[in-house]
Every structure is written in structure tokens, then in C-alpha cells.
Amino acid sequence: MSVPKKIYRHPDILGAGAKKRRQLKGQQKVEAVMHEFKHGTLHSGGGGKVTNPKQAIAIAMSEAGLSKPKHKKGNPRKINPGF
């Protein structure tokens, strides 16, 4: 699945790209953020342009929700049954 072209069309101001990316999910959001970084229109939360690729990846993973730790599934009472 590719990202719709209308996501890439926004003015180069703080927050404009983030508003367009809200409708995307997961990998599409990462792709859109990295596209903005490549074209020099990605802004950090403080307002400055992002120039470090590692920072761009961190922003992409955070927005896509991929930087969150995975939780164990199961009954919490059965974690330590022999006490």
C-alpha cells in the first residue's frame, strides 16, 4: 500500500504535515514522515527543521505507535501461581 499523493501536499509550516498524517496507519505513516524528511519539510516538536536522519526515524516510529513496548498477554494471577 502506498501513501496517497495528497498527504505530501502541504505548506512548509510547523504542524501542517502532522495534520495530514493523522489518517494514515503504521507503515504508511513512517513512509510519509521519511518522505517529508527527505524533502526538508519535517519539523520537530520544538519548531525547528529536522536534519538528523535518526531523529526523523524516531519521530516516524513514535507517530506510528511502533516504538511502544509489547505487552504480555494472559491472566495476571497466573504469572506466579506457586507462592
KOLKOL-19856 format. One record per residue (C-alpha): residue number from 1; residue in one letter; y, z, x. Coordinates in nm, 2 decimals. Example, Ala and Ser with C-alpha at 12.3 -4.5 7.8 and 13.67 -1.06 7.14 Angstrom:
! KOLKOL-19856
+-----+------+--------+--------+--------+
!  nr ! rest !     py !     pz !     px !
+-----+------+--------+--------+--------+
!   1 !    A !  -0.45 !   0.78 !   1.23 !
!   2 !    S !  -0.11 !   0.71 !   1.37 !
+-----+------+--------+--------+--------+
//
This chain:
! KOLKOL-19856
+-----+------+--------+--------+--------+
!  nr ! rest !     py !     pz !     px !
+-----+------+--------+--------+--------+
!   1 !    M !   0.00 !   0.00 !   0.00 !
!   2 !    S !   0.34 !  -0.09 !   0.14 !
!   3 !    V !   0.67 !   0.06 !   0.07 !
!   4 !    P !   0.89 !  -0.12 !  -0.19 !
!   5 !    K !   1.18 !  -0.30 !  -0.02 !
!   6 !    K !   1.44 !  -0.12 !  -0.24 !
!   7 !    I !   1.36 !   0.20 !  -0.06 !
!   8 !    Y !   1.51 !   0.06 !   0.26 !
!   9 !    R !   1.84 !  -0.05 !   0.09 !
!  10 !    H !   2.08 !   0.24 !   0.11 !
!  11 !    P !   2.42 !   0.32 !   0.27 !
!  12 !    D !   2.41 !   0.49 !   0.62 !
!  13 !    I !   2.53 !   0.83 !   0.50 !
!  14 !    L !   2.37 !   1.17 !   0.50 !
!  15 !    G !   2.11 !   1.21 !   0.22 !
!  16 !    A !   2.11 !   0.86 !   0.09 !
!  17 !    G !   1.77 !   0.78 !   0.24 !
!  18 !    A !   1.62 !   1.11 !   0.13 !
!  19 !    K !   1.71 !   1.04 !  -0.24 !
!  20 !    K !   1.54 !   0.70 !  -0.23 !
!  21 !    R !   1.22 !   0.85 !  -0.07 !
!  22 !    R !   1.16 !   1.11 !  -0.34 !
!  23 !    Q !   0.95 !   0.88 !  -0.54 !
!  24 !    L !   0.71 !   0.80 !  -0.25 !
!  25 !    K !   0.39 !   0.99 !  -0.17 !
!  26 !    G !   0.22 !   1.07 !   0.15 !
!  27 !    Q !   0.18 !   0.79 !   0.40 !
!  28 !    Q !   0.44 !   0.57 !   0.22 !
!  29 !    K !   0.70 !   0.84 !   0.29 !
!  30 !    V !   0.60 !   0.86 !   0.66 !
!  31 !    E !   0.63 !   0.48 !   0.68 !
!  32 !    A !   0.98 !   0.49 !   0.52 !
!  33 !    V !   1.11 !   0.76 !   0.74 !
!  34 !    M !   0.99 !   0.59 !   1.06 !
!  35 !    H !   1.15 !   0.26 !   0.94 !
!  36 !    E !   1.48 !   0.45 !   0.90 !
!  37 !    F !   1.44 !   0.60 !   1.25 !
!  38 !    K !   1.37 !   0.25 !   1.40 !
!  39 !    H !   1.69 !   0.11 !   1.24 !
!  40 !    G !   1.91 !   0.41 !   1.33 !
!  41 !    T !   1.98 !   0.53 !   0.98 !
!  42 !    L !   1.77 !   0.85 !   0.98 !
!  43 !    H !   1.98 !   1.17 !   0.97 !
!  44 !    S !   1.86 !   1.53 !   1.03 !
!  45 !    G !   1.94 !   1.82 !   0.80 !
!  46 !    G !   2.25 !   1.91 !   1.01 !
!  47 !    G !   2.40 !   1.56 !   0.95 !
!  48 !    G !   2.35 !   1.40 !   1.30 !
!  49 !    K !   2.16 !   1.09 !   1.35 !
!  50 !    V !   1.80 !   1.14 !   1.48 !
!  51 !    T !   1.75 !   0.99 !   1.83 !
!  52 !    N !   1.43 !   1.16 !   1.93 !
!  53 !    P !   1.10 !   1.00 !   1.80 !
!  54 !    K !   0.92 !   1.33 !   1.80 !
!  55 !    Q !   1.19 !   1.47 !   1.57 !
!  56 !    A !   1.15 !   1.17 !   1.34 !
!  57 !    I !   0.78 !   1.23 !   1.32 !
!  58 !    A !   0.83 !   1.59 !   1.24 !
!  59 !    I !   1.07 !   1.50 !   0.96 !
!  60 !    A !   0.83 !   1.24 !   0.82 !
!  61 !    M !   0.53 !   1.48 !   0.82 !
!  62 !    S !   0.74 !   1.76 !   0.67 !
!  63 !    E !   0.87 !   1.54 !   0.38 !
!  64 !    A !   0.53 !   1.40 !   0.31 !
!  65 !    G !   0.38 !   1.75 !   0.30 !
!  66 !    L !   0.13 !   1.67 !   0.57 !
!  67 !    S !   0.25 !   1.95 !   0.81 !
!  68 !    K !   0.12 !   2.23 !   0.58 !
!  69 !    P !  -0.20 !   2.41 !   0.68 !
!  70 !    K !  -0.50 !   2.35 !   0.47 !
!  71 !    H !  -0.63 !   2.65 !   0.26 !
!  72 !    K !  -0.98 !   2.77 !   0.25 !
!  73 !    K !  -1.14 !   2.72 !  -0.09 !
!  74 !    G !  -1.37 !   2.98 !  -0.25 !
!  75 !    N !  -1.38 !   3.32 !  -0.41 !
!  76 !    P !  -1.17 !   3.57 !  -0.20 !
!  77 !    R !  -1.41 !   3.85 !  -0.29 !
!  78 !    K !  -1.70 !   3.67 !  -0.13 !
!  79 !    I !  -1.53 !   3.64 !   0.21 !
!  80 !    N !  -1.66 !   3.97 !   0.34 !
!  81 !    P !  -1.94 !   4.07 !   0.10 !
!  82 !    G !  -2.11 !   4.34 !   0.32 !
!  83 !    F !  -1.87 !   4.63 !   0.35 !
+-----+------+--------+--------+--------+
//
